[in-house]
Amino acid sequence: MNSERTRLAALYGGLLVMAGVLLLAIVYLLVSEGVYAGIVTAVAPAVPASRLDAATAAPALPTTDWARTAVLEPGQVAVAQKVGTVAGDAALSQLLTVSGVSLAVYSALSVALAWWMAGRVLRPVGVITARARRLSGSNLHERLALKAPPGELKELADTFDGMLDRIQELVAARQRFAANAAHELRTPLAVQRAAAEIGLADDPPPEKVAWIRDKLIDSAASSERLIEGLLLLAVSDEGLRRRERVALDETTAAVADALAAEARERSITVEVTARPVTVEGDAVLLDHLVHNLVANALRHNHPGGTVRVRVGPEGLEVANTGPVVDPATVPLLFEPFRRARARRHAPGEGAGLGLSIVASVARAHGGAAGASANPGGGLTARVTLPTGPPRTCSPGPPVSGGRRSGPGTPS
């Protein structure tokens, strides 16, 4: 029995045959208990008393209610018992023969019915197996859409369809990511090649060589930031390899202090309101998460604008002023290489990975990231993270100064 249908058919058929045998055994026992007494009771009154042998020993009278009320001669009872014994044996023998033939036919029908029922029950499983075998990237859009009443197999088919939905979304996202990454990496390489082939042709003057050198350095720096962002995104997508207690309020204050110089250059006020909160996670990834949120709020702002950062047990919230953002495009900003405005290839422009890294780091810590467009312009980003035991310390004052100690990640 190397198939589930054979096993189920054997199980169902065996149970039906056992039930048939048990039923026939009960019928035989009940019939054999009463067949002799019933025959004696029915035959005795029909035996003529005058033909009985007077020397015949008087047997015990039947103990049935009818026998106790009827007037019988002892000889009538003896003859009735002999006839009853012979007739009873013949009736039981006939009963066994008929029961055996019926049981054989019933067993064959039971096995056939069990085989048919097992096939009906396992048909959705066969459909799922066949679909899974021919599943590939070209037919991920196909679904089972099983038409069946609610039950375990219907739930299994619906779960399989849901899994295909998630796989299709994941594959599509990976394909978009690969295409966008290739495009983003090709742009600085094209700039470098053009600068080298065109700018350095025909023995250019020193001033042009210096300009081309600066252009190549900027392009290389852009490629470096993009590659760092891709590596960070890949690391955060893999999940956490280590966990430690991280004071999110202190991390936020340090990031705001590190970006204070850039805030002064852009004439933007950064206000930080931090309540003590501890997160179990990776300190480096959490630092990148906070840095990307605050850096995005600074770079997608206008002179004289404001960035408000709030940290507490409910999570991290960063709100900024700036251009009006279409609410329909806000959820797309957490995908890689998505920007609220078209790319201008300006110096220092981000690669469009900032918020996607934020979302990936939040997922790695068991949290979630989201955002909403402000009516007056700008964006409010929120990150919720599982927090640890509370700490007792005074909240930090608004911060707007200092220098970041390490390289930033792409925004």
VOMI-12172 format. One record per residue (C-alpha): residue number from 1; residue in one letter; x, y, z negated. Coordinates in Angstrom, 3 decimals. Layout:
BEGIN
NUM;a;X;Y;Z
...
This chain:
BEGIN
1;m;0.000;0.000;0.000
2;n;2.143;2.826;1.305
3;s;-0.600;5.393;1.843
4;e;-2.901;7.298;-0.456
5;r;-5.944;6.211;1.561
6;t;-5.095;2.518;1.028
7;r;-4.572;3.084;-2.694
8;l;-7.840;4.974;-3.077
9;a;-9.735;2.394;-1.027
10;a;-8.308;-0.419;-3.182
11;l;-9.207;1.478;-6.345
12;y;-12.759;2.367;-5.288
13;g;-13.408;-1.092;-3.750
14;g;-12.010;-2.871;-6.791
15;l;-14.219;-0.878;-9.139
16;l;-17.321;-1.611;-7.045
17;v;-16.528;-5.339;-6.856
18;m;-15.916;-5.468;-10.619
19;a;-19.241;-3.750;-11.217
20;g;-20.965;-6.302;-8.935
21;v;-19.358;-9.271;-10.720
22;l;-20.327;-7.854;-14.104
23;l;-23.923;-7.308;-12.969
24;l;-24.237;-10.867;-11.614
25;a;-22.735;-12.324;-14.806
26;i;-25.262;-10.445;-16.946
27;v;-28.153;-11.590;-14.715
28;y;-26.966;-15.228;-14.862
29;l;-26.660;-15.195;-18.649
30;l;-30.084;-13.632;-19.124
31;v;-31.752;-16.055;-16.699
32;s;-30.017;-19.145;-18.123
33;e;-31.126;-18.235;-21.631
34;g;-34.831;-18.238;-20.786
35;v;-35.238;-20.471;-17.754
36;y;-35.571;-23.803;-19.643
37;a;-38.017;-22.559;-22.246
38;g;-40.036;-20.822;-19.551
39;i;-40.338;-24.009;-17.440
40;v;-41.317;-26.151;-20.449
41;t;-43.941;-23.657;-21.482
42;a;-45.397;-23.544;-17.978
43;v;-45.279;-27.304;-17.211
44;a;-46.397;-28.857;-20.525
45;p;-50.118;-28.012;-20.270
46;a;-50.282;-29.585;-16.790
47;v;-49.026;-33.026;-17.959
48;p;-52.001;-35.483;-18.548
49;a;-52.054;-36.671;-22.173
50;s;-53.604;-40.126;-21.301
51;r;-50.616;-41.125;-19.193
52;l;-48.115;-40.546;-21.948
53;d;-46.376;-43.481;-23.557
54;a;-47.541;-43.737;-27.159
55;a;-44.165;-45.131;-28.154
56;t;-42.443;-42.005;-26.923
57;a;-40.766;-40.273;-29.787
58;a;-42.255;-36.940;-30.655
59;p;-39.792;-34.214;-29.764
60;a;-39.612;-30.852;-31.452
61;l;-42.242;-28.485;-30.223
62;p;-41.229;-25.294;-28.405
63;t;-40.900;-22.327;-30.658
64;t;-42.475;-19.812;-28.303
65;d;-45.515;-17.833;-29.349
66;w;-47.598;-19.584;-26.691
67;a;-46.547;-23.006;-27.924
68;r;-47.508;-22.187;-31.453
69;t;-51.031;-21.242;-30.397
70;a;-51.524;-24.060;-27.814
71;v;-52.696;-27.597;-28.750
72;l;-50.217;-30.063;-27.204
73;e;-49.502;-33.705;-27.656
74;p;-45.909;-34.670;-28.454
75;g;-45.672;-36.715;-25.279
76;q;-46.653;-33.739;-23.152
77;v;-43.791;-31.743;-24.600
78;a;-41.257;-34.499;-23.919
79;v;-42.202;-34.803;-20.267
80;a;-42.196;-31.019;-19.875
81;q;-38.698;-30.812;-21.337
82;k;-37.345;-33.413;-18.900
83;v;-38.916;-31.614;-15.971
84;g;-37.660;-28.279;-17.286
85;t;-34.089;-29.526;-17.547
86;v;-34.008;-30.761;-13.963
87;a;-35.797;-27.706;-12.594
88;g;-33.655;-25.321;-14.627
89;d;-30.409;-26.871;-13.403
90;a;-31.628;-26.640;-9.821
91;a;-32.725;-23.002;-10.274
92;l;-29.414;-21.991;-11.831
93;s;-27.471;-23.762;-9.083
94;q;-29.489;-21.939;-6.453
95;l;-28.966;-18.678;-8.335
96;l;-25.207;-19.201;-8.338
97;t;-25.175;-19.951;-4.608
98;v;-27.242;-16.903;-3.697
99;s;-25.243;-14.718;-6.097
100;g;-21.931;-15.845;-4.609
101;v;-23.020;-15.107;-1.062
102;s;-24.449;-11.734;-2.146
103;l;-21.248;-10.906;-4.003
104;a;-19.137;-11.689;-0.930
105;v;-21.271;-9.470;1.300
106;y;-21.353;-6.749;-1.382
107;s;-17.554;-6.888;-1.755
108;a;-16.990;-6.501;1.991
109;l;-19.391;-3.560;2.144
110;s;-17.785;-2.015;-0.953
111;v;-14.265;-2.154;0.537
112;a;-15.489;-0.699;3.840
113;l;-17.367;2.080;2.038
114;a;-14.341;2.786;-0.175
115;w;-12.080;3.037;2.905
116;w;-14.494;5.472;4.565
117;m;-14.887;7.579;1.437
118;a;-11.101;7.725;0.894
119;g;-10.693;8.977;4.455
120;r;-13.343;11.642;3.920
121;v;-11.769;12.786;0.665
122;l;-8.223;12.924;2.072
123;r;-9.113;14.539;5.400
124;p;-8.327;18.114;4.179
125;v;-4.991;16.877;2.844
126;g;-4.188;15.466;6.281
127;v;-5.096;18.787;7.891
128;i;-2.829;20.661;5.464
129;t;0.011;18.192;6.089
130;a;-0.292;18.497;9.875
131;r;-0.372;22.297;9.665
132;a;2.657;22.391;7.378
133;r;4.636;20.136;9.747
134;r;4.155;22.402;12.744
135;l;4.500;25.639;10.802
136;s;7.071;28.035;12.244
137;g;7.692;31.726;12.591
138;s;5.585;31.899;15.750
139;n;2.322;30.585;14.246
140;l;2.333;31.997;10.714
141;h;-0.922;33.781;11.569
142;e;-2.875;30.508;11.742
143;r;-4.991;29.513;8.722
144;l;-6.849;26.398;7.611
145;a;-10.125;28.194;6.784
146;l;-11.518;24.911;5.437
147;k;-15.307;24.698;5.590
148;a;-16.195;22.690;2.505
149;p;-18.175;23.050;-0.717
150;p;-16.325;24.444;-3.725
151;g;-13.978;21.927;-5.294
152;e;-10.355;20.982;-5.860
153;l;-9.585;20.346;-2.168
154;k;-11.269;23.588;-1.109
155;e;-9.193;25.395;-3.715
156;l;-6.056;23.654;-2.426
157;a;-6.793;24.739;1.157
158;d;-7.486;28.331;0.065
159;t;-4.267;28.343;-1.967
160;f;-2.362;27.121;1.092
161;d;-3.889;29.953;3.166
162;g;-2.914;32.451;0.490
163;m;0.638;31.104;0.487
164;l;0.770;31.557;4.270
165;d;-0.407;35.162;3.844
166;r;2.425;35.863;1.422
167;i;4.999;34.102;3.618
168;q;3.843;36.046;6.668
169;e;4.126;39.348;4.793
170;l;7.565;38.396;3.491
171;v;8.845;37.324;6.911
172;a;7.475;40.478;8.532
173;a;9.089;42.615;5.823
174;r;12.432;40.856;6.296
175;q;12.257;41.306;10.052
176;r;11.502;45.014;9.657
177;f;14.306;45.289;7.123
178;a;16.837;43.638;9.447
179;a;15.779;45.793;12.395
180;n;15.886;49.006;10.350
181;a;19.243;48.105;8.796
182;a;20.715;47.434;12.219
183;h;19.357;50.752;13.486
184;e;20.649;52.671;10.482
185;l;24.100;51.106;10.768
186;r;24.252;51.632;14.529
187;t;23.654;55.387;14.253
188;p;26.853;56.298;12.350
189;l;28.860;53.885;14.490
190;a;27.554;55.579;17.631
191;v;28.484;58.979;16.183
192;q;31.988;57.796;15.366
193;r;32.498;56.309;18.800
194;a;31.214;59.419;20.567
195;a;33.414;61.654;18.458
196;a;36.453;59.514;19.198
197;e;35.835;59.052;22.932
198;i;34.558;62.513;23.802
199;g;35.996;64.780;21.141
200;l;39.525;63.428;21.352
201;a;39.698;63.303;25.151
202;d;42.030;65.608;27.137
203;d;44.361;66.480;24.231
204;p;41.947;68.666;22.135
205;p;43.223;71.631;20.093
206;p;43.969;71.209;16.366
207;e;40.719;72.972;15.376
208;k;38.633;70.447;17.298
209;v;40.638;67.565;15.920
210;a;39.982;68.832;12.382
211;w;36.232;69.108;13.152
212;i;36.167;65.595;14.591
213;r;38.020;64.291;11.534
214;d;35.424;65.821;9.226
215;k;32.665;64.364;11.386
216;l;34.190;60.900;11.241
217;i;34.643;61.150;7.469
218;d;30.980;62.179;7.003
219;s;29.826;59.356;9.232
220;a;31.966;56.825;7.350
221;a;30.646;58.115;4.023
222;s;27.088;57.734;5.298
223;s;27.795;54.156;6.350
224;e;29.386;53.467;2.979
225;r;26.342;54.791;1.108
226;l;24.048;52.708;3.291
227;i;26.048;49.524;2.729
228;e;26.172;50.184;-1.034
229;g;22.419;50.634;-1.031
230;l;21.862;47.402;0.897
231;l;24.117;45.491;-1.490
232;l;22.338;46.941;-4.517
233;l;18.967;46.074;-3.020
234;a;20.133;42.498;-2.400
235;v;21.444;42.191;-5.969
236;s;18.221;43.468;-7.519
237;d;16.114;41.182;-5.292
238;e;18.006;38.181;-6.680
239;g;16.792;38.973;-10.201
240;l;18.684;39.569;-13.418
241;r;21.825;37.603;-14.175
242;r;22.273;39.116;-17.617
243;r;20.086;40.888;-20.166
244;e;20.889;43.292;-22.923
245;r;19.128;45.917;-24.979
246;v;19.165;49.197;-23.056
247;a;18.019;52.507;-24.519
248;l;16.029;53.847;-21.576
249;d;15.682;57.314;-23.130
250;e;19.466;57.639;-23.499
251;t;20.016;56.377;-19.948
252;t;17.549;58.957;-18.621
253;a;19.203;61.788;-20.532
254;a;22.638;60.741;-19.219
255;v;21.372;60.616;-15.621
256;a;19.759;64.036;-15.923
257;d;22.996;65.423;-17.338
258;a;24.987;63.870;-14.479
259;l;22.686;65.448;-11.852
260;a;22.609;68.847;-13.539
261;a;25.265;70.279;-11.195
262;e;23.248;69.332;-8.121
263;a;20.127;70.757;-9.777
264;r;21.882;74.107;-10.301
265;e;23.040;74.153;-6.666
266;r;19.452;73.656;-5.511
267;s;18.051;76.104;-8.116
268;i;15.816;73.383;-9.555
269;t;14.886;73.048;-13.227
270;v;15.043;69.565;-14.731
271;e;12.968;68.996;-17.886
272;v;13.395;65.738;-19.793
273;t;11.030;64.585;-22.542
274;a;12.280;61.296;-23.940
275;r;10.838;59.185;-26.737
276;p;12.855;56.268;-28.120
277;v;12.254;53.152;-26.017
278;t;14.323;50.003;-25.556
279;v;14.228;47.737;-22.502
280;e;15.657;44.225;-22.175
281;g;17.545;44.180;-18.894
282;d;20.621;45.126;-16.886
283;a;22.052;48.504;-17.888
284;v;23.658;49.133;-14.473
285;l;20.472;48.409;-12.510
286;l;18.368;50.516;-14.872
287;d;20.840;53.382;-14.464
288;h;20.432;53.129;-10.661
289;l;16.653;53.070;-11.065
290;v;16.569;56.282;-13.095
291;h;19.213;57.954;-10.915
292;n;17.315;57.221;-7.688
293;l;14.066;58.593;-9.076
294;v;15.607;61.822;-10.366
295;a;17.840;62.268;-7.288
296;n;14.842;61.841;-4.965
297;a;12.895;64.387;-7.000
298;l;15.774;66.862;-6.588
299;r;16.464;66.322;-2.898
300;h;12.816;66.333;-1.823
301;n;12.093;69.624;-3.518
302;h;12.375;73.328;-2.741
303;p;14.520;76.078;-4.313
304;g;13.029;77.232;-7.583
305;g;11.159;73.951;-7.994
306;t;10.796;71.771;-11.059
307;v;11.467;68.135;-11.929
308;r;9.745;66.785;-15.042
309;v;10.961;63.502;-16.491
310;r;9.051;61.712;-19.262
311;v;10.170;58.525;-20.986
312;g;8.204;56.578;-23.554
313;p;6.736;53.174;-24.422
314;e;4.364;53.534;-21.472
315;g;7.333;53.714;-19.074
316;l;9.215;56.275;-16.994
317;e;7.518;59.082;-15.052
318;v;9.239;61.563;-12.728
319;a;7.193;64.382;-11.191
320;n;8.532;67.044;-8.843
321;t;7.350;69.962;-6.811
322;g;8.035;70.108;-3.104
323;p;6.367;69.624;0.275
324;v;2.862;68.186;0.458
325;v;2.924;64.386;0.911
326;d;0.181;62.506;2.706
327;p;-1.411;60.178;0.079
328;a;-1.798;57.459;2.714
329;t;1.974;57.258;3.204
330;v;2.876;57.096;-0.495
331;p;2.703;53.262;-0.864
332;l;4.920;52.889;2.226
333;l;7.708;54.920;0.612
334;f;8.639;51.907;-1.541
335;e;9.590;49.922;1.560
336;p;13.207;50.070;2.808
337;f;14.087;52.883;5.242
338;r;10.729;54.630;4.766
339;r;10.790;58.422;4.516
340;a;8.092;60.978;3.853
341;r;9.475;63.074;6.736
342;a;11.189;62.120;9.977
343;r;14.926;61.657;9.797
344;r;16.955;64.693;10.839
345;h;20.473;63.115;10.641
346;a;21.540;66.007;8.445
347;p;24.696;65.783;6.278
348;g;23.970;64.170;2.928
349;e;20.615;62.810;4.071
350;g;19.591;59.604;2.305
351;a;19.187;56.248;3.992
352;g;15.591;55.731;2.850
353;l;16.479;53.034;0.305
354;g;16.009;54.952;-2.938
355;l;12.433;54.051;-3.831
356;s;12.748;50.524;-2.434
357;i;15.651;49.967;-4.848
358;v;13.509;51.405;-7.659
359;a;10.701;48.952;-6.857
360;s;13.132;46.019;-6.593
361;v;14.822;46.794;-9.927
362;a;11.432;47.206;-11.600
363;r;10.283;43.809;-10.292
364;a;13.536;42.208;-11.465
365;h;12.762;43.465;-14.998
366;g;9.163;42.229;-14.910
367;g;7.731;45.700;-14.314
368;a;6.191;47.636;-11.464
369;a;6.724;50.916;-9.628
370;g;4.155;53.224;-8.085
371;a;3.627;56.826;-7.079
372;s;0.940;59.356;-6.274
373;a;0.961;62.583;-4.279
374;n;0.571;65.802;-6.240
375;p;-2.214;68.118;-4.990
376;g;0.123;71.127;-4.913
377;g;2.976;69.266;-3.256
378;g;5.597;66.803;-4.379
379;l;5.318;63.350;-5.824
380;t;4.798;61.689;-9.208
381;a;6.586;58.336;-9.501
382;r;5.849;55.949;-12.367
383;v;7.736;52.841;-13.487
384;t;6.408;50.475;-16.138
385;l;8.846;48.111;-17.850
386;p;8.427;45.554;-20.655
387;t;9.777;47.235;-23.778
388;g;11.572;45.760;-26.764
389;p;11.260;46.574;-30.471
390;p;10.942;50.334;-31.138
391;r;13.934;52.343;-32.297
392;t;13.861;55.202;-34.754
393;c;15.626;58.299;-33.480
394;s;14.661;61.816;-32.553
395;p;13.682;62.531;-28.962
396;g;16.208;64.399;-26.869
397;p;15.640;68.007;-25.797
398;p;15.209;69.083;-22.151
399;v;18.490;68.552;-20.307
400;s;19.879;70.503;-17.324
401;g;23.619;70.274;-17.131
402;g;26.673;68.013;-16.753
403;r;28.316;65.877;-14.059
404;r;27.604;62.295;-12.992
405;s;30.474;59.977;-13.866
406;g;30.111;57.554;-10.930
407;p;28.977;57.403;-7.294
408;g;25.267;57.615;-6.671
409;t;23.108;55.276;-4.639
410;p;21.284;56.213;-1.439
411;s;18.008;58.017;-1.816
